[in-house]
């Protein structure tokens, strides 16, 4: 590593590990210093440019500065896996709440609170600190626990599209439209499969009277960006080649991929997408502002988790298909149904994307579920709010496929 790089590395380490949190009027304690040093020391010795996390005259203003520094580190090093940043952000938010006496964000609806408790029994809040293999084992168990009986008369068929990508086709007993729905599952790009969202896809297909096609795309960290997007786009092309209109849909990371393939299709002039459904999507918002700060320790998903998933995907920070909010032109994108959960750090991603689409003249239905948390789709059979949100989702999707 060059002398310039070593100096920059030492400077960044000193800044991060020595931040005086002005809100608290005391220096950082050992956990933050340790996490910061771990993050900085992961810098590749092959890097040829210095890390400028702060300018020489930058003001250090509490937790916002650290969130900003973490985001800049991720931008400076696209190859950097930010596992070490997650405990730093999480620790900082806990300290902030302890000092300001703010309660942890939590809905009041009994059903969704019970759902969250049941989820944590399978998938603990600090799951991102476990191995990927352990995360997948926990997630599979959680999904199995929330499985539901299949709608009467619905059939499934597994096959390969584009010669290599596993998909599952859902055909409801009564088909009310020729339009198909291409569903992309969530899971932070790290967990999830055809089975994890099987019951959700089956119920949506039944409720809308539309045939669904779900995908099992390649997961990180074994397959970093753009592997998942490439898989989804290959299936999109194969489905459009069948000559039927198509709605793309997805939740969380799947919402990111659904928005990404819609943007890519527009960029290359591929026609046939008649709608997009984005459910609590991850769209590339600023981790140092808005709901990423307000809901940093929301139940079900924290801002530290979002930082971890972004880092493990290793998508370039300027890649608009990976960060759809960065797109400069939204005109001509398909009509959208966008759903946000109020108690979710990703809430403002959904709000902002809906606003950008509306400003560009795109027909958008936006709904924010006031008592919901991330991943509320799984709570549809135990939470009144989730049940209502799911009913609105079915209606919004049915409108896009033409069966409403």
N, C-alpha and C positions, 0 to 999 in steps of 0.2 A: 504494500500500500504506500502511495506517495506521502511525503512529509505534509503536503497540504491536506490530504485526506485524513491523516492521523490527527492533525491539529483540529480539523473540523469535527472529527469523531470525539475528541476529548472535550471540545467546546460544547457540543450537543449533550454529551454525557453530563458535564458539569451543570448545564442549564436545566436539564430534566431532573437530575437527582438533587439539585440544590434549590428548586423552586420554593420560594416563600409564599405560601398560600395566603394572600392578603386578607381574604375573608376570615381566616382563622387566626391571623397574626402569630403564626409560628411556622418554623421550617417543616419540610416534609419529614415524616418519620421513616423508619427503616423499610417497611414494606414497599412504599412508593419508590424510595431510592433504589432498592434491590431490583424491583421490576423494571425501572428505567434503565439501570445499568445492563440488565439482561437483554433488554430490547436493543440498546445501542451496540453491545458487543456481538450481536448477531449479524452486524454489517459484514457483507462479503469482502474478503480481502482483495477480490478482483475488481471491486468498484473503482471507477476512475473519476468520480466527481464528489465534491464535498457535500455533506448534509447540512443544508441551511434550514434548520427547523425554526429559527427565529432570526430576524434581522438585528443589526447591532443596536438599534434604538427601540426594539420591540418592548412593549409593556407586558409584564407577566401578570395576568389577572385571574388568579384562582383556577377553578376547574376548567373554564373555557380555554385557557391557554394550554392545558395538558391535552384536552380533546383535540385542539388544533394541531399541537405538536405531533400527536399520534397519527393524525390524518396526513400531515406533511411527511412523516417518516414513511408511511405506506406509499405515498405518491413518489417519494424520492427513490424508493426501492421496490419496484413492482414484484420482484421475486421474493420479497421478504414475507415470511409467514409470521403473522402477528400474534401468535399464541401468548407471548410474554406481555403484549399490550393489554390483553383482556383483564388480568388481575390488577393492573395499574388503574385502568378506568373504573373497574368495579370498586376497588378500595377507595378511590377518590370520592366516588359518589356516596359511599357509605359514610365517609368522614364528613362530607358536606351536610348530609341529612342529620348526622349526630349533632353537629354544631348548631344547625339552624332549627333543630327540633321538628323538622318536617317529617310527617309520616310517609311511609313507603306508599306509592300509588297502589290503590286497591279498589276494585269495584265493590258495590254494596249488594248486588243481586246474589242471593244465597246459592242459586244454581250454578253460576259461573265460578263462584268462590269454591264450591265443592268440586267442580270440575278441575280447577287448578290444583287443589290438594290431591286429587286422585292422580293427576299427571305427574306431580312431583314424587309420588310413591314409585313411579316407574322411571322417570327421567328427571334426575335432580337438577336444581337450579345451576349448579356449577359443572354441568355435564361437559362443557367445552374443555375443561381441564383434564378430562379422561382421554384415553386413547380413542382413535377413530373406531377401532373394532368394538370397544366397549360402548361408545355412543350409539353405534348401529344396533347392537344387541338390546340396549335399553329402549331405543326408539321402536324397534320391531315389537317388543313386548307391549309398549304403550299402545301402538296401533292395533294390535290384536285384542287388547282389553276393551277398545272402543268399537270393535267390529259390530256390524248390524246384519240382520237377516236380509236376504236379497229380495227385491221387489218381485212379485209373482209374474212369471212369464218372461222375465228378462234373461237374455242369453249372453254368454261371453265367449270370445274366441281369441286365443293368443297366436301371434304370428310374427314374422320378421318383415320389416319394411326397409327399403334402401339396402337390402341384402344382408343386414347385420344388426339392426336395432329392434329390440323386442318391443312390441306394442300389444295392447289388449283392446279388442273391439267390444263395445256394449250395444246390444240391440234390444230396446224396450219392447214390451208386448204390443204396444200400439205406437206406431210411428206417425207423427203429425207434421213432419217437415222433411225435405230432402237435404237440408243443411246439416252438416256434421259438426261436431265439437271436438277440437283437439285439446286435450287436457294435459297440463304439465304439472307434476306434483312438486310440493315444497319440501323443505328439509335442509335449508342452508347450503345447498349444493353438496352436502356431505352424507346425508342419510335420506332414506326414502326409496320406494320401489313401486312396481305395479301393485303389489299387495297392500302397501301402506295406505293408499287412497282408494282402494277398491270399492268400499261401501259408499264413499262419498260420490265417486263417479257413477255408480249404479243408481243411487237415489236421484242424482241430477239428471241422468238420462231418462229415468222413469218420469220425473216431474215435468220435464220439458218435451217429452215425446221425440227426442232427437237421438240419433246414434252418436256415441262417443268413441273416441280413440285416445287411449292413455299411452304414455311413453315411459320406458325405463332408460333414461339417458345415463351417460357415464358420470361418475361422481368424483369429486376432489377428496383427498389430495392426490389420489392415484392419477387422476386426469384433470389437470388444471385448465383454466380458460384458454382457448375457446371450445374445449371438447363438448361440454354440455350444449352450448349454443349450436355447434355444428350438427350434433345429433338431432336437436329439435328442428333445425332448419331443413335437414334432409328429410325428416318425416313430413314436415309441412309441404315440401315440394312434391313428395310422393302422394299425399292426400289431395293436393290441388290438381295433380295430374289425373285424378279420377273424374274430374269434371264437375264436381259438386261444390256449392258454396261452403265456406268454412268459417267457424268462429274459433279463435284461439283463446284459451283460458288457463289460468294457473293461480296457485296460492303461494304467497311468500316468495321463496326463491323461484318457484314456478311462475309467479306473476312477473318477476324480473325477466325470465326467459320468454314468456308470452309477449311482453312488451318489446323485448329485443328482436324477436323474429318478425313482429309486425313492422318495426322500424326498418329492418333489413329488407323485407319484402318490398316496402315502399321505395327504398333506395335503389333497388335493382329493377323496379318496374314489374314485380310479380303480382298479378291480380288474382282475385278470388276470395280474399279475406273480407268477410262482411261484418265482423264484429270482434271485439276483444273484451275479455272479462278478467279483471285484475283484483285479486282478493288479498287484502293486507300485503301489498307487494313491496319488495325491496328494490328501490329505484335509483340509489346513488346519492341520497341527500347528505347534507353537511352534519357530521357527527357532533359538532360543537354548538349546535343551535336547535331551537324549537323543541319538538317532541323527543329528540335524541337526548336532550338535557332534562326536560320536564318528566319524561317517562324512562329515564335511564335505568331505573330498577323496577320497572313494571313486571308484574307476574307473567311468567311464561316466556319472556324474551327481554334481555337487557341490552343496553347499548354496547356493553362489553362483548356480548354474544355477536352482535352485528359486526363489530370490528374484527372479531375472530373469523367469521364466515367470509367477510370481504377479503381478509388477508389470505386465507387458505385457498380461495379461488384464484388469486393472483392475476386478476384482470387488470390491464393497463388503466391508469386513472383517467386517461383522456379518451377511452374507448366508449363511444356513445351507445353501442349495442349492449354493453355491459352495465352502463350507467344511464338509463334512458332519460333521466332529467337533464342530462347535458346536451341532448339533441337540440339543434338550433331551429329546426323547422318541423312543426307538428301538423301542418296543414296536409290534408289528404289522408290522414290515418283513419282506420275504420272506427265506426261508432263504438262507444265503450260503456261498460258497466263497471264501476270501481267501488270497492268496498273497503272501508277502513275500520279499525277497532280503536276506540278512544284510548284505552289503557295499553298502548303499544308504542314503542319508540319509532316504529315505521309509519305511524299515523300521518305525519306531515308529508312523507313521500307520496302517499295516496292523494292527499289534499292538493299538493302542488302539481302533481301530474294531471289531475282532473282539471285544475285551473288552466294549465298550459294548453290542454286539448281544447277546452272551451274557448279560450282566447283565439285559437287557430281556426275556430269555426266547426270543430268536430262535435257531433251529437254525443253528449255524455250524461249518464245517470250516475250520480255520486251519492253514496249512503255511508254515514258514519254510525256504527253501532255504539250507542252511548255507554253501555255497561260491559262491553266485550273486551277480551284480551286477545293477544296473538294466538292463532290456531283455534279460534272458537268454532270452526266448522265441526270439530269432533264433539262439541258440547250440544249439538242440535237436539239430542234426545234426552238431555237432562237440564237444560237451561231455557227458561222462557224467552230470554233475550236472543239466545242463539237460534232457537226455533223460529222466532220471528225474522231474524236476519236471514236464515236459510230460505224461508218462504219468499222473501223479497229477492234473494239471489236467483231462485228458480224462476220467478216472474221476469226479472231483468234479463236472464239468459233466454227465456222463452221468447221474449220480445225480439231479441237479436236474431234468433234462428227462425223467427216467423211463425211460431206456434202459439203465441199468446192470444 
